[in-house]
Amino acid sequence: MIPAASTPNAGEASRATSPARTPLPLPIVTGQPLTALAPMQDVTDLPFMRVMAHYGAPDYFFTEFFRVHAQSRPEKHIVRSIVENKTGRPVFAQLIGEDVGHMVRTVRELLKLPVAGIDLNMGCPAPKIYKKNVGGGLLRDPAKIDELLGALRDAIPGLFTVKMRIGFDSTENYRRVLDLVAKHRVDLLSVHGRTVKEGYRSDVHYDFIAEAARAVPCPVLANGNITSATRAAAVLAETRAAGVMIGRHAIRNPWIFRQTRERLAGQTPFTPTLRDVRGYIEHLYRETRQPDIPEAAHVAKMKKYLNFVGQSVDAQGAFLYDMRRAMTEAELFAVCDRHLLADPERPFADEPYAGVIARPNCETPHESCSLDTITA
């Protein structure tokens, strides 16, 4: 276990002297803690946002990251998730990169779009990403973070947000990075409570998220292993964060944002049945299908989503076993019917079943920020 963070509250002093902030967009339920869908590469595209909105939208969406380098231009499919988004919820555009000039150039391009704000990725744990000193790799270099945050703050007249982890291979720079977040007047900070090197293998260090909530003058979203509405409420109570950001467990359970709002309002959250899950899978399949993608390729992509869904179907992992062997659309939906419609009114498990692993390589080092190695 990483030792608890220190508790000085440097952010309190800056509250009195900081210029007025651009207000954050209102949540769906006024007065409730915020909810956000975490940015996930190869996941949080326009079709997936539409599906999430159908089952109960988060307060905020964040795009997949725009890769920024000398030759980069905003990727068209990510731009679509902003300009064609009809969900009614604000969309923040996330960037990943470290070249100040090209990051500022890209910000200016994106600010021409109807974005709610610009988000900087300082947390991606994929080796191919952090080896380029971007994403989670930035956490090794506070001086670079200082330069980058300053330049982006100057270039962004509206909302500027950051998503980060608590360190690279230790938390020695954590307090320094929080001070820089305060210094450069970041408007919203999302903290995944693990180091980059911990990936998704360790417990989440919620005490460090609580430290951020005390230390910085902006709202903080707690991120990391928020598996259910009940868990979201517990994390909010433990961290005193302004809200929660949920990634992989929103793939597993698209009702999680609706359930969280209901739980926080003191209501009994909606309980989906296996029949509901069968409907979700078909909706997801149809919404994400692209006409120029072969059936086999789309089935393969669906398996990556269903690796998460299967964690709450049965305790033995039988659905996952059969699903991973389906090769065609017909075979895939035959598996779904066999496992989900044999007892269609059985409740879908609120939490993942213990020991049912989402994907075979989930405990191994991550090689890319793709659907196989979701960075939420």
LUMGUPA-296663 format. One record per residue: residue number from 0; residue in one letter; x, y, z of N, C-alpha, C, O in turn. Coordinates in steps of 0.05 Angstrom, whole numbers. Example, Ala and Ser with C-alpha at 12.3 -4.5 7.8 and 13.67 -1.06 7.14 Angstrom:
BEGIN
nr rest n_u n_v n_w ca_u ca_v ca_w c_u c_v c_w o_u o_v o_w
0 A 264 -114 156 246 -90 156 264 -66 156 285 -66 169
1 S 257 -45 142 273 -21 143 258 1 157 268 23 161
REM end
This chain:
BEGIN
nr rest n_u n_v n_w ca_u ca_v ca_w c_u c_v c_w o_u o_v o_w
0 M 17 -24 0 0 0 0 17 25 0 36 27 16
1 I 11 44 -18 25 69 -18 18 84 7 -5 85 15
2 P 38 97 21 31 112 45 13 135 39 13 146 17
3 A -3 143 59 -22 164 56 -8 190 49 14 196 58
4 A -22 206 32 -11 232 25 -11 251 48 -27 248 67
5 S 6 271 47 6 292 68 -19 309 65 -32 308 44
6 T -26 323 85 -52 337 85 -52 367 85 -73 379 88
7 P -29 382 81 -31 411 79 -49 419 57 -50 406 36
8 N -64 440 61 -84 449 41 -76 474 28 -87 496 33
9 A -56 472 10 -46 496 -4 -67 508 -22 -66 532 -27
10 G -86 492 -31 -106 503 -49 -125 523 -36 -136 540 -50
11 E -128 522 -9 -146 540 4 -138 569 0 -154 586 -4
12 A -111 574 2 -102 601 0 -107 613 -28 -114 636 -31
13 S -105 596 -49 -109 606 -76 -138 612 -82 -143 627 -101
14 R -156 601 -66 -185 606 -72 -191 636 -69 -207 647 -84
15 A -178 649 -51 -183 677 -45 -172 696 -67 -182 718 -71
16 T -151 687 -80 -136 705 -99 -141 698 -128 -134 714 -145
17 S -152 675 -134 -155 667 -162 -177 683 -176 -197 691 -163
18 P -173 690 -201 -195 704 -216 -220 686 -218 -219 662 -214
19 A -242 699 -224 -267 684 -226 -265 663 -247 -254 667 -269
20 R -275 639 -241 -274 616 -259 -299 616 -277 -320 625 -269
21 T -295 604 -300 -317 598 -317 -333 576 -303 -322 555 -296
22 P -359 580 -300 -375 559 -285 -376 533 -301 -378 533 -326
23 L -376 511 -287 -380 485 -299 -409 482 -309 -426 494 -297
24 P -413 467 -330 -441 461 -338 -457 449 -315 -446 433 -299
25 L -482 455 -314 -499 444 -293 -503 414 -296 -504 404 -318
26 P -504 400 -274 -510 371 -275 -539 366 -283 -555 384 -283
27 I -545 341 -289 -572 334 -296 -591 339 -273 -613 349 -277
28 V -582 333 -248 -598 338 -224 -583 360 -208 -561 355 -198
29 T -595 383 -207 -582 406 -193 -577 399 -164 -594 389 -150
30 G -552 404 -156 -545 400 -128 -532 373 -123 -521 368 -101
31 Q -534 354 -142 -522 328 -138 -492 329 -145 -484 346 -161
32 P -476 310 -134 -449 307 -144 -448 302 -174 -467 291 -185
33 L -426 309 -187 -424 306 -216 -418 277 -223 -407 262 -207
34 T -426 269 -247 -418 243 -258 -406 248 -286 -415 266 -300
35 A -386 232 -293 -373 235 -319 -366 208 -330 -358 190 -315
36 L -369 204 -356 -359 181 -370 -330 185 -376 -323 204 -389
37 A -313 168 -366 -284 171 -370 -277 168 -400 -290 153 -414
38 P -257 183 -409 -248 180 -436 -233 154 -439 -215 148 -424
39 M -242 138 -459 -230 111 -463 -224 108 -493 -242 110 -510
40 Q -199 103 -499 -191 101 -527 -205 78 -541 -206 56 -530
41 D -215 83 -565 -230 63 -580 -257 55 -568 -269 36 -576
42 V -266 71 -548 -292 66 -536 -310 90 -537 -332 89 -548
43 T -301 113 -526 -319 135 -522 -322 152 -548 -316 176 -549
44 D -331 138 -569 -336 152 -594 -366 160 -595 -380 156 -575
45 L -374 172 -617 -402 182 -619 -423 159 -615 -441 163 -599
46 P -420 136 -628 -440 116 -623 -442 107 -594 -464 102 -583
47 F -419 104 -581 -420 95 -553 -433 117 -535 -448 110 -517
48 M -427 142 -540 -440 163 -525 -470 162 -528 -485 166 -509
49 R -479 157 -553 -508 155 -558 -520 132 -542 -542 135 -530
50 V -506 110 -540 -516 87 -525 -518 94 -496 -538 88 -482
51 M -497 106 -485 -497 114 -457 -520 133 -451 -534 130 -431
52 A -525 152 -469 -546 171 -464 -574 158 -465 -592 166 -450
53 H -576 136 -481 -602 122 -482 -608 109 -455 -632 108 -447
54 Y -588 99 -442 -593 84 -416 -591 102 -392 -598 93 -370
55 G -581 126 -395 -579 144 -372 -552 159 -374 -532 149 -364
56 A -552 182 -386 -527 197 -392 -513 205 -367 -526 209 -346
57 P -486 208 -368 -472 221 -347 -476 251 -350 -487 261 -370
58 D -468 266 -329 -469 295 -332 -450 305 -354 -457 322 -370
59 Y -426 293 -355 -406 302 -374 -395 278 -390 -391 256 -380
60 F -389 283 -416 -374 265 -433 -346 276 -437 -343 301 -438
61 F -327 258 -440 -300 266 -449 -293 249 -473 -299 225 -474
62 T -281 261 -493 -274 246 -517 -250 228 -513 -236 230 -493
63 E -247 209 -532 -221 196 -535 -200 218 -538 -206 241 -545
64 F -175 211 -532 -155 233 -534 -147 238 -563 -144 220 -580
65 F -145 264 -569 -133 273 -594 -103 272 -592 -91 284 -574
66 R -90 256 -609 -60 254 -608 -49 280 -621 -56 287 -643
67 V -30 293 -606 -19 318 -616 11 315 -621 26 307 -603
68 H 19 321 -645 47 321 -653 50 339 -677 31 352 -685
69 A 74 340 -688 80 359 -709 62 356 -733 54 376 -746
70 Q 54 332 -740 38 327 -764 9 323 -758 -7 317 -776
71 S 1 326 -733 -26 318 -726 -47 339 -734 -41 363 -735
72 R -70 329 -739 -95 345 -742 -117 330 -726 -116 306 -725
73 P -136 345 -715 -156 331 -700 -169 308 -715 -180 312 -737
74 E -169 284 -704 -180 261 -717 -210 264 -723 -225 272 -705
75 K -217 258 -748 -245 264 -756 -265 249 -740 -287 259 -734
76 H -259 223 -733 -280 208 -719 -284 218 -691 -305 216 -679
77 I -263 230 -679 -266 242 -653 -281 269 -655 -297 275 -638
78 V -275 284 -676 -289 309 -680 -319 304 -683 -335 319 -673
79 R -326 281 -695 -355 274 -698 -368 272 -671 -392 279 -668
80 S -354 261 -651 -366 257 -625 -372 284 -611 -386 285 -591
81 I -361 306 -623 -367 333 -613 -389 346 -630 -409 354 -619
82 V -384 348 -656 -401 364 -673 -428 351 -679 -447 364 -686
83 E -429 324 -678 -454 310 -684 -467 299 -659 -485 282 -661
84 N -459 308 -636 -469 297 -611 -496 310 -605 -498 334 -601
85 K -516 293 -603 -543 302 -598 -553 292 -570 -577 291 -565
86 T -535 285 -553 -543 274 -527 -553 295 -508 -567 289 -488
87 G -547 320 -513 -555 341 -495 -536 346 -472 -541 363 -455
88 R -514 330 -471 -495 333 -449 -469 346 -459 -462 341 -482
89 P -455 361 -442 -431 374 -450 -409 353 -457 -407 332 -445
90 V -392 361 -477 -370 343 -486 -344 359 -483 -341 380 -495
91 F -326 347 -468 -299 359 -465 -280 344 -484 -281 319 -486
92 A -263 359 -497 -244 347 -516 -217 342 -502 -205 361 -492
93 Q -209 317 -502 -184 310 -489 -160 310 -508 -163 300 -530
94 L -137 320 -499 -113 320 -515 -92 304 -501 -91 301 -476
95 I -74 292 -517 -50 279 -505 -26 288 -522 -27 286 -547
96 G -5 297 -509 18 307 -523 36 322 -503 29 324 -480
97 E 59 332 -513 77 347 -496 90 371 -510 103 387 -496
98 D 88 373 -536 99 395 -550 81 420 -547 58 420 -557
99 V 91 440 -533 74 462 -525 62 476 -550 38 482 -550
100 G 78 482 -570 68 496 -594 46 481 -608 26 493 -615
101 H 50 455 -611 30 439 -625 5 434 -608 -17 432 -618
102 M 9 433 -582 -15 431 -564 -31 456 -566 -56 454 -567
103 V -19 479 -565 -33 504 -567 -47 507 -594 -70 516 -596
104 R -33 499 -616 -45 499 -642 -71 482 -643 -91 490 -654
105 T -69 459 -631 -92 441 -631 -115 451 -615 -138 449 -622
106 V -108 463 -592 -129 476 -575 -144 497 -591 -169 498 -590
107 R -130 513 -606 -143 534 -622 -162 522 -643 -183 533 -648
108 E -154 500 -654 -171 486 -674 -196 475 -660 -218 478 -670
109 L -192 463 -637 -215 450 -623 -234 471 -611 -258 465 -609
110 L -224 494 -604 -242 515 -593 -261 526 -614 -279 541 -607
111 K -257 520 -639 -276 527 -660 -300 509 -660 -320 515 -673
112 L -298 486 -646 -320 467 -644 -336 472 -619 -327 486 -601
113 P -360 460 -618 -377 464 -594 -369 447 -570 -385 431 -560
114 V -344 451 -560 -335 436 -538 -342 451 -512 -344 475 -511
115 A -346 435 -491 -351 447 -464 -324 457 -452 -324 476 -437
116 G -302 445 -460 -276 452 -450 -255 434 -461 -261 416 -477
117 I -230 439 -453 -207 424 -463 -195 409 -439 -191 420 -418
118 D -190 383 -443 -180 366 -421 -152 355 -429 -148 347 -452
119 L -133 356 -411 -106 346 -415 -103 318 -402 -109 315 -379
120 N -94 299 -418 -89 272 -408 -61 271 -395 -41 274 -409
121 M -61 266 -369 -36 262 -355 -38 235 -339 -28 233 -317
122 G -51 215 -352 -55 191 -337 -53 165 -353 -52 144 -340
123 C -52 166 -380 -53 141 -395 -29 123 -386 -6 132 -387
124 P -34 98 -378 -13 81 -368 -1 62 -388 15 44 -380
125 A -8 65 -414 3 47 -434 33 52 -439 40 76 -443
126 P 50 32 -438 79 37 -443 85 52 -468 102 69 -469
127 K 71 45 -490 77 58 -516 70 88 -514 80 104 -531
128 I 53 96 -495 46 124 -491 65 137 -473 77 158 -480
129 Y 69 126 -449 86 140 -430 115 141 -437 131 158 -428
130 K 124 122 -454 152 122 -464 157 147 -482 180 154 -486
131 K 136 159 -492 139 184 -508 137 208 -490 136 231 -500
132 N 136 204 -464 134 226 -444 108 242 -447 107 266 -443
133 V 87 228 -455 60 239 -455 42 222 -438 50 202 -428
134 G 17 231 -434 -1 217 -417 11 214 -389 20 234 -377
135 G 11 190 -378 22 186 -351 52 191 -349 62 196 -328
136 G 66 191 -372 94 197 -372 100 225 -363 122 230 -352
137 L 82 244 -366 86 271 -357 90 273 -327 103 292 -318
138 L 79 254 -312 81 256 -283 109 253 -272 114 258 -249
139 R 128 245 -289 156 244 -281 170 271 -283 192 274 -274
140 D 156 291 -295 170 316 -302 153 340 -294 140 352 -311
141 P 153 348 -268 136 370 -260 143 396 -275 125 413 -279
142 A 169 400 -282 176 425 -297 161 426 -324 152 447 -332
143 K 160 403 -337 145 402 -362 115 407 -358 103 421 -374
144 I 105 396 -337 76 400 -330 71 430 -326 51 440 -335
145 D 89 443 -311 87 471 -306 85 487 -332 68 504 -335
146 E 104 481 -350 104 495 -376 79 490 -392 67 508 -403
147 L 71 465 -393 48 457 -409 22 468 -398 5 479 -413
148 L 18 466 -372 -7 477 -360 -8 507 -364 -29 518 -369
149 G 14 520 -361 15 549 -364 7 557 -392 -9 576 -396
150 A 18 544 -412 13 551 -440 -16 545 -447 -29 560 -461
151 L -27 522 -437 -54 515 -444 -74 533 -429 -94 541 -441
152 R -68 540 -405 -86 559 -390 -87 586 -405 -109 598 -407
153 D -64 595 -415 -64 621 -430 -80 619 -456 -91 638 -465
154 A -81 594 -468 -94 591 -494 -124 585 -492 -138 586 -512
155 I -133 578 -468 -161 569 -464 -176 590 -448 -172 592 -424
156 P -193 605 -460 -208 626 -445 -230 614 -428 -239 627 -409
157 G -239 590 -434 -260 577 -419 -250 556 -401 -230 559 -387
158 L -264 533 -401 -258 511 -383 -234 495 -392 -233 486 -414
159 F -215 492 -373 -191 476 -377 -190 455 -355 -190 462 -331
160 T -190 430 -362 -192 408 -343 -168 389 -347 -155 389 -368
161 V -163 373 -327 -140 355 -327 -149 328 -316 -164 327 -296
162 K -140 306 -328 -143 279 -317 -116 268 -312 -99 268 -330
163 M -111 258 -288 -84 249 -280 -86 225 -262 -107 218 -251
164 R -63 212 -258 -60 192 -237 -44 204 -215 -36 227 -216
165 I -39 188 -194 -26 199 -170 4 199 -171 18 207 -152
166 G 15 190 -193 44 189 -197 51 170 -219 34 156 -230
167 F 77 169 -225 86 150 -246 93 123 -233 77 104 -236
168 D 115 121 -219 121 96 -205 121 100 -174 126 82 -159
169 S 117 125 -166 115 132 -138 98 157 -136 90 168 -157
170 T 93 166 -112 76 191 -109 93 215 -101 83 234 -90
171 E 119 213 -106 137 235 -97 131 262 -109 136 282 -97
172 N 120 262 -133 113 287 -147 84 296 -143 76 316 -154
173 Y 69 280 -129 40 285 -128 33 312 -117 17 327 -130
174 R 44 319 -94 38 345 -83 46 368 -101 32 388 -103
175 R 69 365 -113 79 386 -132 60 389 -155 54 412 -163
176 V 50 367 -166 31 369 -188 5 382 -179 -6 398 -194
177 L -5 375 -156 -29 388 -146 -25 418 -143 -43 434 -149
178 D -1 426 -133 4 455 -131 4 468 -159 -5 491 -161
179 L 13 454 -179 13 466 -206 -15 467 -217 -22 486 -231
180 V -32 448 -210 -60 449 -218 -73 474 -206 -88 488 -220
181 A -67 480 -181 -77 504 -168 -65 529 -181 -80 549 -186
182 K -39 529 -185 -25 552 -196 -37 561 -223 -40 585 -228
183 H -43 542 -240 -52 548 -267 -82 548 -270 -93 547 -293
184 R -96 549 -248 -125 553 -248 -141 533 -265 -159 540 -280
185 V -133 508 -262 -148 486 -275 -176 486 -263 -180 491 -239
186 D -196 482 -280 -224 485 -272 -237 460 -261 -257 461 -247
187 L -226 437 -269 -237 411 -259 -214 391 -261 -201 389 -282
188 L -210 375 -240 -189 356 -239 -201 328 -234 -215 324 -215
189 S -194 309 -252 -202 281 -248 -178 266 -239 -157 267 -253
190 V -180 251 -217 -157 236 -207 -163 207 -206 -182 198 -192
191 H -148 191 -221 -148 162 -218 -129 154 -196 -105 161 -197
192 G -139 140 -176 -124 136 -151 -104 113 -152 -102 98 -133
193 R -89 111 -174 -67 92 -176 -44 106 -191 -48 126 -205
194 T -20 96 -187 2 105 -204 1 93 -231 -15 74 -236
195 V 16 105 -250 17 94 -277 27 65 -276 15 48 -290
196 K 47 59 -261 58 32 -260 39 12 -247 41 -12 -253
197 E 22 21 -230 2 3 -218 -19 -6 -238 -33 -26 -234
198 G -22 9 -260 -42 2 -280 -69 -1 -268 -80 19 -258
199 Y -81 -25 -269 -107 -31 -257 -105 -54 -237 -125 -66 -230
200 R -80 -60 -228 -76 -84 -212 -79 -79 -183 -87 -97 -168
201 S -73 -55 -173 -73 -50 -144 -101 -41 -135 -119 -36 -150
202 D -103 -39 -108 -126 -25 -97 -124 4 -105 -102 14 -111
203 V -146 18 -105 -146 47 -111 -141 62 -85 -153 56 -65
204 H -123 81 -87 -114 96 -63 -132 121 -61 -125 143 -69
205 Y -156 117 -50 -175 138 -48 -166 161 -30 -176 183 -31
206 D -147 154 -11 -137 175 6 -123 197 -10 -123 220 -2
207 F -111 189 -32 -97 209 -48 -117 226 -64 -113 250 -68
208 I -140 215 -71 -161 231 -83 -172 250 -63 -178 273 -70
209 A -176 241 -38 -185 259 -17 -165 282 -13 -174 304 -8
210 E -139 276 -15 -119 297 -12 -123 318 -34 -121 342 -29
211 A -127 309 -59 -132 328 -81 -156 345 -75 -156 369 -80
212 A -178 333 -66 -203 348 -60 -198 369 -39 -211 390 -40
213 R -180 364 -20 -173 384 0 -154 405 -11 -156 428 -3
214 A -136 397 -29 -113 414 -35 -118 433 -59 -105 454 -59
215 V -135 427 -77 -138 444 -101 -163 460 -99 -183 451 -87
216 P -164 484 -111 -187 501 -109 -210 493 -128 -232 504 -126
217 C -205 475 -147 -226 467 -166 -240 441 -157 -229 427 -141
218 P -263 435 -168 -276 410 -162 -258 386 -172 -244 389 -191
219 V -261 364 -157 -245 340 -163 -265 317 -169 -284 313 -154
220 L -260 302 -190 -275 277 -195 -258 253 -187 -235 251 -194
221 A -270 235 -172 -257 211 -163 -260 190 -185 -282 185 -195
222 N -237 177 -192 -237 157 -214 -222 132 -205 -201 135 -191
223 G -231 109 -212 -217 84 -206 -234 64 -192 -241 68 -168
224 N -242 43 -206 -256 20 -194 -282 28 -181 -290 17 -160
225 I -296 46 -194 -323 54 -184 -343 35 -198 -351 41 -221
226 T -350 14 -185 -364 -9 -197 -394 -7 -198 -407 -21 -213
227 S -405 10 -181 -434 11 -178 -443 37 -165 -426 53 -156
228 A -469 42 -165 -479 66 -152 -473 66 -122 -467 86 -110
229 T -475 42 -110 -468 40 -81 -439 47 -77 -432 62 -58
230 R -421 37 -94 -393 43 -91 -388 73 -97 -371 85 -84
231 A -402 85 -116 -399 113 -122 -405 130 -97 -391 148 -90
232 A -427 123 -84 -435 138 -60 -414 135 -38 -408 154 -24
233 A -403 111 -35 -382 106 -15 -357 122 -21 -344 133 -3
234 V -349 122 -46 -325 137 -54 -328 167 -49 -310 181 -40
235 L -352 177 -56 -357 205 -51 -356 212 -22 -345 233 -14
236 A -367 194 -5 -366 199 24 -337 198 34 -330 214 52
237 E -321 179 24 -293 176 33 -275 199 24 -258 208 39
238 T -279 208 -1 -260 227 -12 -269 256 -10 -253 274 -12
239 R -295 260 -6 -307 287 -7 -303 300 -35 -301 325 -37
240 A -300 284 -55 -297 294 -82 -323 306 -92 -345 302 -80
241 A -321 322 -113 -345 336 -124 -361 317 -141 -384 324 -148
242 G -350 294 -149 -364 275 -166 -347 251 -172 -326 248 -161
243 V -358 235 -190 -344 210 -197 -341 209 -227 -359 219 -242
244 M -319 197 -237 -315 191 -265 -313 161 -267 -298 148 -253
245 I -330 149 -285 -332 120 -288 -325 113 -317 -335 125 -335
246 G -309 92 -320 -301 83 -346 -310 55 -352 -332 50 -363
247 R -293 35 -346 -298 7 -353 -325 -3 -343 -338 -19 -356
248 H -333 5 -319 -358 -5 -308 -383 7 -321 -405 -3 -317
249 A -379 29 -336 -402 39 -352 -405 22 -377 -427 20 -388
250 I -384 10 -387 -386 -10 -409 -402 -34 -399 -420 -44 -412
251 R -394 -44 -376 -408 -67 -364 -437 -61 -358 -454 -78 -363
252 N -442 -37 -347 -469 -31 -337 -476 -3 -346 -469 17 -333
253 P -490 0 -369 -496 27 -380 -516 43 -363 -521 66 -368
254 W -529 29 -344 -548 43 -326 -534 56 -302 -548 68 -285
255 I -508 54 -300 -494 61 -275 -497 91 -268 -498 98 -245
256 F -499 109 -288 -502 137 -282 -530 143 -272 -534 158 -254
257 R -550 131 -285 -578 133 -276 -580 122 -247 -592 135 -230
258 Q -569 99 -242 -570 87 -216 -556 104 -195 -566 106 -172
259 T -534 117 -202 -520 134 -183 -537 158 -176 -538 165 -152
260 R -550 170 -196 -567 193 -189 -590 184 -171 -597 198 -152
261 E -601 161 -177 -623 151 -160 -613 145 -132 -627 151 -112
262 R -590 133 -129 -579 126 -103 -573 152 -87 -579 153 -63
263 L -562 172 -100 -555 197 -86 -580 212 -78 -580 229 -60
264 A -602 207 -93 -628 221 -86 -644 205 -65 -666 214 -57
265 G -632 183 -55 -646 167 -34 -667 149 -45 -683 138 -30
266 Q -666 144 -72 -685 126 -84 -673 98 -88 -649 95 -85
267 T -690 79 -93 -681 52 -99 -672 52 -128 -688 56 -146
268 P -646 46 -134 -637 47 -161 -650 25 -179 -657 4 -169
269 F -654 32 -204 -664 13 -223 -646 -12 -224 -622 -10 -224
270 T -659 -36 -225 -645 -61 -227 -651 -74 -254 -673 -84 -258
271 P -631 -74 -272 -636 -86 -298 -637 -117 -295 -625 -128 -278
272 T -652 -129 -313 -653 -158 -315 -635 -168 -338 -625 -152 -353
273 L -631 -194 -339 -616 -205 -361 -629 -199 -388 -616 -197 -408
274 R -656 -197 -389 -670 -189 -413 -661 -160 -421 -657 -155 -445
275 D -659 -143 -402 -650 -115 -407 -622 -115 -419 -615 -100 -437
276 V -605 -133 -407 -577 -135 -417 -576 -145 -446 -560 -135 -462
277 R -593 -164 -452 -595 -173 -480 -602 -150 -499 -592 -148 -521
278 G -621 -133 -490 -628 -110 -506 -605 -91 -509 -601 -79 -531
279 Y -590 -86 -487 -567 -69 -488 -546 -79 -508 -535 -63 -524
280 I -541 -105 -508 -521 -116 -526 -529 -112 -555 -513 -104 -572
281 E -555 -117 -561 -563 -113 -589 -562 -83 -597 -554 -76 -619
282 H -570 -66 -578 -569 -37 -584 -540 -28 -589 -535 -13 -608
283 L -522 -38 -572 -494 -31 -576 -483 -42 -602 -468 -28 -616
284 Y -491 -66 -609 -481 -78 -634 -491 -61 -658 -475 -55 -676
285 R -516 -54 -659 -527 -40 -681 -516 -11 -683 -510 -1 -704
286 E -514 2 -660 -505 30 -660 -476 32 -668 -468 52 -682
287 T -459 13 -660 -431 16 -666 -422 3 -692 -399 5 -700
288 R -441 -10 -706 -435 -24 -731 -429 -3 -753 -446 15 -757
289 Q -407 -5 -767 -401 12 -789 -404 -3 -815 -395 -26 -816
290 P -416 8 -835 -422 -7 -860 -398 -17 -875 -399 -37 -889
291 D -375 -4 -871 -351 -13 -885 -333 -32 -870 -312 -39 -879
292 I -343 -41 -846 -328 -59 -829 -339 -87 -833 -363 -91 -830
293 P -322 -107 -839 -332 -135 -842 -345 -145 -816 -338 -136 -794
294 E -364 -163 -820 -378 -174 -797 -359 -186 -776 -363 -181 -752
295 A -340 -201 -785 -321 -213 -767 -306 -193 -750 -301 -197 -726
296 A -299 -171 -762 -284 -150 -748 -303 -137 -727 -294 -130 -705
297 H -328 -133 -734 -346 -121 -715 -352 -140 -692 -354 -131 -669
298 V -355 -165 -698 -359 -185 -676 -335 -185 -657 -338 -186 -633
299 A -311 -183 -669 -287 -182 -652 -287 -157 -634 -280 -159 -611
300 K -296 -134 -645 -298 -110 -628 -319 -114 -606 -314 -105 -584
301 M -341 -125 -613 -362 -130 -593 -353 -147 -570 -361 -143 -547
302 K -336 -167 -576 -326 -184 -555 -311 -167 -534 -311 -174 -510
303 K -298 -146 -542 -283 -130 -523 -301 -115 -504 -295 -112 -481
304 Y -324 -105 -515 -344 -94 -497 -355 -116 -478 -358 -112 -454
305 L -362 -139 -490 -375 -160 -475 -357 -173 -454 -367 -186 -436
306 N -331 -170 -457 -313 -179 -436 -320 -166 -410 -317 -178 -389
307 F -330 -141 -411 -337 -127 -386 -366 -135 -378 -371 -140 -355
308 V -384 -135 -397 -412 -142 -391 -413 -170 -378 -429 -174 -359
309 G -397 -188 -388 -398 -216 -377 -390 -218 -348 -396 -239 -336
310 Q -377 -198 -337 -370 -200 -308 -394 -201 -290 -392 -209 -267
311 S -417 -192 -300 -441 -192 -283 -463 -210 -293 -486 -209 -283
312 V -457 -228 -312 -477 -246 -322 -479 -271 -305 -501 -279 -297
313 D -457 -284 -300 -457 -309 -283 -431 -312 -269 -410 -303 -278
314 A -432 -324 -246 -408 -326 -228 -388 -346 -239 -365 -345 -230
315 Q -395 -363 -257 -377 -383 -267 -361 -374 -292 -342 -387 -300
316 G -369 -351 -303 -356 -342 -328 -364 -357 -353 -349 -356 -373
317 A -386 -372 -352 -394 -388 -375 -401 -371 -399 -395 -378 -421
318 F -415 -348 -394 -422 -330 -416 -396 -321 -430 -394 -321 -454
319 L -376 -312 -414 -351 -303 -426 -338 -325 -442 -328 -320 -464
320 Y -337 -349 -431 -324 -371 -445 -337 -376 -473 -323 -378 -493
321 D -364 -377 -473 -378 -382 -498 -376 -358 -517 -372 -361 -541
322 M -379 -334 -506 -379 -310 -523 -352 -307 -537 -352 -299 -561
323 R -330 -313 -524 -304 -309 -536 -299 -327 -560 -281 -323 -575
324 R -316 -348 -562 -312 -367 -584 -331 -363 -607 -329 -376 -628
325 A -349 -343 -605 -367 -337 -627 -351 -323 -649 -334 -306 -644
326 M -357 -330 -674 -343 -318 -697 -361 -301 -715 -351 -285 -730
327 T -387 -305 -713 -405 -291 -730 -426 -277 -714 -429 -283 -690
328 E -441 -259 -726 -463 -245 -712 -483 -266 -702 -492 -264 -679
329 A -490 -285 -718 -510 -305 -710 -500 -321 -686 -515 -326 -668
330 E -475 -329 -687 -464 -344 -664 -463 -327 -639 -469 -337 -617
331 L -456 -302 -642 -454 -284 -619 -482 -281 -605 -484 -283 -581
332 F -502 -276 -621 -529 -272 -610 -541 -298 -600 -558 -298 -583
333 A -533 -320 -612 -542 -346 -601 -531 -350 -573 -545 -360 -556
334 V -506 -343 -569 -494 -344 -542 -510 -326 -523 -516 -333 -501
335 C -515 -301 -532 -530 -282 -515 -558 -294 -508 -566 -292 -485
336 D -571 -305 -527 -598 -316 -522 -596 -339 -502 -613 -342 -484
337 R -576 -356 -505 -574 -379 -488 -568 -372 -459 -579 -384 -441
338 H -552 -351 -455 -545 -344 -428 -562 -322 -416 -565 -321 -391
339 L -575 -306 -432 -590 -283 -421 -620 -287 -422 -634 -275 -406
340 L -630 -304 -440 -659 -308 -442 -669 -334 -431 -693 -339 -431
341 A -651 -351 -421 -660 -375 -407 -674 -368 -381 -693 -382 -373
342 D -665 -347 -368 -677 -338 -343 -678 -307 -345 -664 -293 -330
343 P -695 -297 -363 -693 -268 -370 -699 -248 -349 -690 -225 -350
344 E -714 -256 -328 -721 -237 -307 -701 -238 -284 -704 -223 -264
345 R -680 -254 -286 -660 -254 -265 -645 -228 -265 -637 -218 -287
346 P -640 -216 -242 -626 -190 -241 -598 -193 -251 -584 -212 -245
347 F -589 -173 -265 -562 -170 -273 -546 -161 -249 -555 -142 -235
348 A -524 -174 -242 -510 -169 -217 -500 -140 -217 -489 -129 -236
349 D -505 -127 -194 -497 -99 -191 -467 -95 -191 -457 -76 -202
350 E -453 -114 -179 -423 -114 -178 -413 -137 -196 -427 -157 -200
351 P -389 -135 -206 -377 -158 -220 -374 -182 -202 -368 -178 -178
352 Y -379 -205 -212 -375 -229 -196 -345 -233 -190 -328 -228 -207
353 A -339 -240 -166 -311 -244 -157 -298 -265 -175 -308 -287 -179
354 G -274 -258 -184 -259 -277 -200 -265 -279 -229 -252 -293 -244
355 V -286 -265 -238 -293 -265 -266 -278 -242 -279 -285 -219 -275
356 I -258 -249 -295 -240 -229 -306 -250 -219 -332 -259 -234 -349
357 A -248 -193 -336 -258 -180 -360 -244 -189 -385 -257 -192 -406
358 R -218 -192 -384 -204 -200 -408 -179 -215 -399 -169 -210 -378
359 P -169 -233 -415 -147 -250 -407 -122 -235 -399 -107 -245 -382
360 N -117 -212 -411 -92 -198 -406 -95 -175 -386 -78 -158 -385
361 C -117 -175 -371 -123 -152 -354 -102 -148 -332 -101 -126 -320
362 E -87 -168 -325 -68 -165 -304 -39 -163 -314 -20 -164 -299
363 T -37 -159 -340 -10 -158 -352 -4 -129 -360 -22 -113 -362
364 P 22 -123 -364 28 -95 -372 14 -87 -398 10 -103 -416
365 H 5 -62 -398 -11 -52 -421 7 -43 -443 28 -30 -438
366 E 0 -50 -467 17 -43 -490 5 -20 -507 20 -8 -523
367 S -21 -15 -505 -32 7 -521 -57 17 -507 -70 2 -493
368 C -64 42 -513 -89 53 -503 -111 46 -523 -121 63 -538
369 S -119 21 -524 -140 12 -542 -161 -1 -525 -160 -1 -501
370 L -181 -11 -539 -203 -24 -524 -193 -48 -508 -206 -55 -488
371 D -171 -60 -516 -160 -82 -500 -147 -72 -474 -145 -87 -455
372 T -139 -47 -474 -125 -36 -451 -137 -9 -444 -123 11 -445
373 I -162 -9 -436 -177 15 -431 -165 31 -409 -158 21 -387
374 T -161 57 -414 -147 75 -395 -166 92 -379 -165 116 -381
375 A -183 80 -363 -202 96 -348 -198 91 -318 -212 102 -302
REM end
